[in-house]
């Protein structure tokens, strides 16, 4: 059994679609979705290309997760926090 980390471009509404899509793939035992990071962790005995193909078939953009994605997510979250708290006088 292995874990596969993926970056899936989604909003909160897509979380249900991701779970439903991956529940139909044989060999997957568990799906963890972090919508704020756009990260999906799939655990089971299944090939990464099979998971990517299933996600793309339902119209979701997916790619293997890399540490670079985590840095970009942290940067985007921080910049949104500052933009929302900035006040003009």
C-alpha positions in Angstrom: 0.0 0.0 0.0 1.4 3.4 -1.0 0.4 7.0 -0.7 0.1 9.3 -3.7 0.0 13.1 -3.3 -1.6 15.1 -6.1 -2.3 18.8 -6.8 -5.9 19.1 -8.0 -7.2 22.5 -9.0 -10.4 22.8 -7.2 -12.7 25.0 -5.1 -14.6 23.8 -2.0 -17.5 22.6 -4.3 -15.2 20.2 -6.1 -14.2 18.2 -3.0 -17.3 16.1 -3.2 -16.6 15.4 -6.9 -13.0 14.4 -6.2 -14.1 11.9 -3.5 -16.9 10.5 -5.6 -14.6 10.1 -8.7 -11.9 8.4 -6.7 -14.3 6.1 -4.8 -15.0 4.4 -8.1 -11.3 3.5 -8.8 -10.4 0.0 -7.7 -7.5 -0.3 -5.2 -8.0 3.0 -3.5 -8.6 2.6 0.3 -8.5 6.2 1.5 -8.8 9.7 0.1 -7.8 12.8 2.0 -8.6 16.2 0.6 -7.1 19.6 1.7 -9.1 22.0 -0.4 -7.3 25.1 0.9 -3.9 23.7 -0.4 -5.5 22.0 -3.4 -3.9 18.8 -2.3 -5.3 15.2 -2.5 -3.6 12.3 -0.8 -4.7 8.9 -2.0 -3.8 5.7 -0.1 -4.0 2.2 -1.7 -2.7 -0.1 -4.3 -3.2 1.8 -7.5 -1.0 3.4 -10.1 -0.6 7.2 -10.1 -1.5 7.5 -13.8 -4.8 5.7 -13.2 -5.7 8.2 -10.5 -4.7 11.2 -12.7 -6.7 9.8 -15.6 -9.9 9.3 -13.5 -9.6 12.9 -12.2 -9.1 14.4 -15.7 -12.0 12.4 -17.0 -14.4 14.3 -14.8 -12.9 17.6 -15.8 -10.4 18.3 -13.0 -6.9 19.5 -13.6 -4.5 17.2 -11.7 -0.7 16.7 -11.5 1.7 15.1 -9.1 2.4 17.0 -5.9 5.8 18.7 -5.5 7.3 20.7 -2.6 7.1 23.7 -5.0 3.3 23.5 -4.8 3.4 23.8 -1.0 5.5 27.0 -1.2 3.1 28.5 -3.7 0.1 27.7 -1.6 1.7 29.2 1.5 2.6 32.4 -0.4 -0.9 32.7 -1.9 -2.5 32.2 1.6 -0.2 34.8 3.1 -0.8 37.4 0.4 -4.5 37.0 0.6 -4.4 37.6 4.4 -2.5 40.8 3.9 -4.7 42.0 1.0 -7.8 41.5 3.1 -6.5 43.3 6.1 -5.1 46.3 4.2 -7.0 49.6 4.8 -6.9 52.8 2.9 -7.3 56.1 4.7 
